[in-house]
């Protein structure tokens, strides 16, 4: 897929999420106002927050695809990590709020939960829309290695769980009212909400850690560094490889390294080797921006002759 | 490799030494909490209690600054080959957000006081203790700010500004009280508070902008880029052309990557010698710069091209 096609794909996934959010929020506001239901209006507020998150994701995706410029010579990929981090914080804050509410509900006695056919319709529609959009987002996120889209997908799949819990809770309340012996069921949805909140905290915590690691220039974790050192060291013109540093840049990688070669090679010749190195690295880490710093052998003690492969410095 | 900064060495030891400044902040917060709690106990005025509770936030922020400074001082390792200096941006972002929240609180209280004016508290032992706490914060903030600027630590700067929000608030209270005493205008007090709040918001905005820019690998400030390009231009005389300069700031460290075009017939040894001199020249102007030079062969025409071209 070409770069512009990839851009369009990401952008349309993010945009579809924004439209879904606008639709849901409007729908819930209308129903809430018409039925005079506080619960549904609260749901509308929740969807409005979702809208803010979806809009942020859309802009993050747009900015991250901008080519490198004077202000950001290494590209704008990191904005995806920032967006994912914010979305994670939003999810954590929402979970904390849910836990707070649920604990209050469990502690309080005789809380009146209103149940109407509209509550079910609103929740049901939410689930369907969230399911579709989170699938679209996740597919695009995996295809283009986009942390911002991944965070947005996570956000809406957790919404599916909480909406399902709300529906189960409403059903439980109806059951409790129909069968007084099962009155404890009134509290069921508060407990379920607690469980959902805990799961959300765990999952979003993981995504949050990954986005922080991305921002902190963490190295890739699948042994790529060792493989690069090995393969580059294997080139006959290369005496030694050290100071291999790899960091993420949105969807790709930045790789730099120091390589020692025979000091009498010409600049022309050493450059040909450098190009070979770049090809080798691209084979191990596609979409990488590689910088090779060449040092003449003999300048550093122990580099005059080719070293046997070992861990880089 | 340790690059020496202009003030102190910037090896991980001296970076870790910055943590002692965070302890100053923590100490100031503990003292503030004690003084304001005492004020509450002596006057039974709820305002002091909520002040003391807010100071707990300062204490937590101080610990976060301590933690991030410690992490940032760690040398590069397998998982973070470029070092950990960026950790500073996480504490500065948190402090920026906390400062915004504090400003929001100040402005909402002020607006409420504006709409439903209340008589000011009497000057008493409570206010005196509260002012003493702010004085402590003021001195702590000054120490941290100076250290932060000297050692290029955004964490210390952010924590200093956070401590200053307490100082600004107290100054606002004092000037409000003074104006009311002199003129009898009750409404001045909330207006002053709002102005204080706006000032604090501006500070927070600057802090957040720098932190997010740093996290996103924004390039070095224009003045520093100019300095580097001047060095690049100077080296034309040695027969090479530097181009494709890319820079980024990672809290206290500067990263540069540049391409050097040399005649294809030069030996590696000759070319590297020039590149080495270039790196020294840049580090003379900008200590703590980590420079990566990519040596490439040039054709005759390229050597004559403008050094500012950014395509390579």
Contacts between the chains, C-beta under 8 A, distances in Angstrom:
chain1	res1	chain2	res2	distance
A	68	B	246	7.8
A	70	B	219	6.6
A	71	B	218	5.8
A	71	B	219	5.8
A	72	B	216	6.5
A	72	B	217	6.5
A	72	B	218	5.8
A	72	B	219	6.7
A	73	B	219	5.3
A	73	B	245	7.6
A	73	B	246	3.8
A	73	B	247	6.5
A	73	B	248	7.2
A	74	B	217	4.8
A	74	B	246	6.1
A	74	B	248	6.0
A	76	B	216	7.0
A	78	B	215	6.3
A	78	B	216	4.5
A	78	B	217	5.8
A	79	B	216	5.9
A	81	B	215	7.7
A	82	B	212	6.6
A	82	B	215	6.3
A	82	B	216	6.7
A	212	B	90	7.3
A	215	B	86	6.7
A	215	B	89	7.7
A	215	B	215	5.0
A	216	B	80	6.3
A	216	B	84	7.0
A	216	B	86	5.2
A	216	B	87	6.7
A	217	B	80	6.3
A	217	B	81	7.6
A	217	B	82	4.7
A	217	B	86	6.4
A	217	B	250	7.6
A	218	B	79	5.6
A	218	B	80	5.9
A	219	B	78	6.7
A	219	B	79	5.5
A	219	B	80	6.8
A	219	B	81	5.4
A	221	B	79	7.9
A	225	B	78	7.5
A	225	B	81	7.8
A	244	B	81	7.2
A	245	B	76	7.9
A	245	B	81	3.7
A	245	B	82	5.7
A	246	B	81	6.5
A	247	B	81	7.2
A	247	B	82	6.0
A	256	B	257	7.1
A	256	B	292	5.3
A	261	B	268	6.1
A	262	B	268	7.2
A	263	B	267	6.4
A	263	B	268	5.3
A	263	B	269	4.1
A	263	B	272	7.9
A	264	B	267	5.4
A	264	B	268	7.2
A	264	B	269	7.1
A	265	B	267	6.8
A	265	B	268	5.0
A	266	B	264	6.1
A	266	B	265	5.7
A	266	B	266	6.7
A	266	B	267	6.1
A	266	B	268	7.4
A	266	B	297	7.8
A	267	B	262	5.1
A	267	B	263	6.8
A	267	B	264	5.2
A	267	B	265	7.3
A	267	B	266	5.0
A	267	B	267	7.5
A	267	B	268	6.7
A	267	B	271	5.1
A	267	B	295	6.1
A	267	B	296	7.3
A	267	B	297	4.8
A	268	B	264	3.5
A	268	B	265	7.1
A	268	B	297	4.5
A	270	B	268	5.2
A	270	B	295	7.0
A	271	B	264	7.6
A	271	B	295	7.3
A	271	B	296	5.3
A	271	B	297	5.1
A	274	B	294	7.7
A	274	B	296	7.8
A	291	B	257	5.5
A	291	B	292	5.5
A	291	B	294	5.3
A	292	B	294	6.5
A	293	B	292	5.3
A	293	B	293	5.9
A	293	B	294	6.5
A	293	B	295	7.8
A	294	B	268	6.2
A	294	B	272	7.1
A	294	B	295	5.7
A	295	B	272	6.1
A	296	B	267	7.6
A	296	B	268	4.5
A	296	B	269	4.4
A	296	B	272	5.1
A	299	B	269	7.8
A	299	B	272	7.1
